[in-house]
Amino acid sequence: MNKDGVSTAFELISEEIESLAEGIAEEGGKAFKDKRYSDAQELADTGENLKAFKTKVDQLLEEWENGFDRVTRTKTRIKGIPIPPKPTGRSKSKKTRLRVKFKDGTEITEPIAADTFVDVLNRIGVNEVESLGITVRGIPLVGERRSSQYQQRRISGRYVVTHSSTAEKADTLKEIAKRLGVGLNVDIIQ
């Protein structure tokens, strides 16, 4: 996924805070088990502060992604991190996109299939999609936790799995539309 530098930075910060919070939770659990209650309380307070700080970081990420258009956001890069070279020696399939037309005439077609996918889910309603319990790669399509293994986008305070082929995204959108009774057509285009 071609993320912009600011989004990537916020996601890295959020992941680091989450990792630190998990470590503190383990320490706190051990302190409580060892009946070191004052240590456990201090660690619990630190954990609460980290949770609040992570919420602020996640809100800033969401504000960045919702407050600026995609073209502006993609102009940002993280300095000092080299862009990996494109793989050679194997041919890559042609890039495909999604075109989604709603019954009311609204059409969503972005240059990247994942962007179209996320925009459509956002229009349908992230909470409604989450309520369906759909999984992708063994994790919830829409959930509260960030995956360390699969690509996701954060929208409306949730993580949406975008780690799938364009055809899989199209099938998922069709399934969601059918189950929620949303009138839309999904096409794969080049």
N, C-alpha and C positions, 0 to 999 in steps of 0.2 A: 504494500500500500504506500502510495506517495503522500506521506504526511508532511505538513509544514513544520518548520523548525520550532515555532512557539508551542504548537500542540504536542510535539514530541517532547519538548522540555517539560511541559506541565505533566504529561503522562509519566515521564521518568521520575519527577519529584513525587508524584502521587504514589507510584509503585515503591519508591524508597521509604516513604513514610509508612506505608502499609506493612512493608517488611520489618521495619523497626518496631512498629506496634505489635506485630505478631511475636517478636522476640521478647518484648516487654511483658506481653500477656503470659508467655511461658515462664518468665522469671517470677512474675506476680503469683502465678499458680503454685510454683515451687515454694515461694516465700510463705504463702498461705498454708500449704501442706506442712511446712516445717514450723508452723505456728509463729512465724515472724510477722505478726499482724501489722506493726507499724511500717515495715518494709513493703508489705503487700499493699497497704493503703497508699503509700507514696508512689509505688509503681502504677496502681490503679489511677491515681490522679494524673500521672504523666501520660498514661494511656488515653484518658479522656481529653487531655490537652492536644495530644497528637491527632485524635479523631476529629476534633474541632478544626484543627489546622488543615488536615487533609480535606475536609469538607470545603474550606475556603479555596484551596488549590483546585479542587474539582469544579467549584462554581466559577472560578476564573477561566478554566479551560472551556467550560460550557459557554461562558460569556464571550470568549474569544471566537469560538467556532460559530456561534449564532449571531455575533455582532459584526462580523466582517465577511465580505463575500469570499468565495473560494479562490478567486484569482488573486486577490490581495494576500490572503493567508499563504498561498503556495509560493509567494515571493520571499518568504522567510526561510532561512537555513540555519543550522547550528554550525558555527565556525569550528574548525579543528576536527570535525568528524568527516573523514573522507567518504565520498559516495562510492559504494562498491561497484567494481567493473561489471558490465553486462556479461553474462555467461556466453561462452563461445563453444563451438563444436556440436551444438544441437540446434535444430530449427525450432522455433517457437510458433505455436498456432496463432492464427490471425486474431487480433484483438477484437473482441465483441462487446457490444453495449446492450443495455436494456431500454426499451421504449414502453412506457406504461400509460395507457389511456383509460381514464376514469369515465364512468357513465355520463357524468355531467359535462364532458368535453375537455376536462383538464388533462394535459399531457405532461409527463415528467420523463425527460431524456437528458441525462448528463453524459459527459465524455467518458466517465468511468462507471462501470456497472455497479460497483459498491456504493457510489454516491447516489445513483438512482434508487437502488434498493433501500438505502437508509431514508432518503427523502419520502419514498412511498410509505414505508413503515411509520414514519413520523406523521404523515397525512392521515393514515388509517387510525393511528393512535397506539402509542407504545404500550400503554397499560392493557389495551384490548388484545394486542398481539401476545404480550407476556402471559395473559390469562389462558391462552391456548396450550401452553406447556410444550411448545415445539422445541426439539433439540437439534443441534447441528454439531457433528463431530463429538457427540456425547455430552455436550454442555448446552445449557439453555440458550436458545436463539436470542432471547432478551432476558437479561439477568442483572443482579446487583454486583456481581464480582467480576473483576478483570481476569481474563485468562492469560497465563504466561506462555501459552502454547499457540494460541490462535489469534488471528487478526480480528479486532473489534473496533467499533465506533461508539463513542459515548453520545447519547441523545437523551434528553429529558431525565437525566440522572440515572440512566440505565446503560448497560453495555450490550451492543448488538453485534452478533457474530457476522463478519463479512468474509470469513475465510471459506469460500466455496466458489465453484465455477459459476460462470454466467448462467449456464443451463440450470444448475442447482438453485441459484437465486430466483430464476424465473419460476421453477417448480414450487419453491417455497412461497412465493407471492401468490401463485394460483391457489395453493392449498389454503393460505390465510384468507384470501378473498372468498373462497367457497365456504369455509367454516364460519366466517363472520358475515356472509351475505353482502359483500362489497362488490359492486359492479365495476369490473375493470378488465382490460385486455393487456396481456403481456407479450411483447415480441422481442426476439433477439435480433439485433441488427449489427452490421459491420461498418 
